């Protein structure tokens, strides 16, 4: 549905143009029934107790001036922009169009810069896992990992409870060379996306919605664990009232 695309249009632009799609590629996702995670799988990554973590951010090798130029232009024709994004195949960059406000050469340069995005460590922190009951775990993040604080992973119900709502749409992530920002990794993801009410046709300014994505897995090359969490809340007028982003890497199965 078109309204489920609004998140990527106005909140997660990098995903729209293929950046975070590369980082969290789910092109090989299976159904939830075929890929439900187990308690053993979770504890092999994050055992009960405190795990030291590296806090990461998404960085560019150099600034991307074409992205800002494009966003100024498309903001003047939001209805076309929504339609154009909706027509893009899942996980693929949006197609070139002169209405993006860029030349074809500038557009290609913009995508090349996005493809050069990578994860960079910015801080040390810790993540504590508390067992609430069998199959249900609460995360406690400290310092730079505080965005994870209070998240509940419920493996019995196969869902993740976040401050933005319950992420119950679960799929498997399979390692792929498309995961250029992180390097290939396998794992699971849970998502929430939706609007509080359906806005009138063509009126995206009345949209209210919460979106969240929680991923957990293991990098194939280093064997390190990776946790990726992003969430946003949008109110009418396309006002972002809350936002969370967190990416952690860690040695799996080691707590203190």
Steps between C-alpha positions, in 0.01 A plus 500: 500500500617850422455628854752243626758667277467837672749398764775455245401815316524745785675326787752252363622657179810287492282192475309651209807544287646165592751580773350331804340245270854380431577494871193297593430312181205261537465394139535139609250528784289195580162498670477547874374145545813364333750719680375559855802557728558286807613583852822310435572710192446822697713396799783386274520863390396690813517293820337614822727752665706794377670499160761761395400656168646732238261783407509568127374779273443516126772714343576621150848508352424860397195732501219436253383843374270350235275340763419837660443656158257224404301528824449874455358434153270206579357681804328730251308211340436250777216318325721414204784403736278257692380342176853477360636332813206258511581384146856395591563125545560405863862551602592680177591867450232727361518549123655812353256775403575862411243602762750394766679827426824326405676425175552131425869540588412660835248224571761231429749680725242516779441125485873433490544703819216312670663172403815617677329535838646284775481439874746679727545446874430804717484365855524209742190405697327201654175318439343301782251221432240424767293181483139587585386140450585212268529641147448866601791739550530871580796705377670765712733734311749731666651828385524507120289182478209652695266481198469125566390550860163339572465308173343158565573206270217248534598180320187320618279744307771568239490877543701792637344765722644849451403846631347556155278192507521125448707378205336173399584475128797261520723379216840339462798696369741302286860603433541680169761708318229767488568566869781736404473727803547226760643209309298177458307378803225256591228553754143603571304821477170621642312803365208723583353741250159655465290811533267593784241586241477493122562853367271636227608406150790716396529666842818376663518798737236339725703183550578364850710188533764314695760281337771281648751241386698274734765266359729252673753268343861407432753641254629221277861619463587595859243287681406801714141564599309796361191678635328763287204707621330802348161654570308820433174665590333734248210731585270699268689759302781248444652601833745248641428503875732217603781300346739227614798344323748249634751261347716278721760234434625262767663166575207255507433277797724692739350674801647609830 
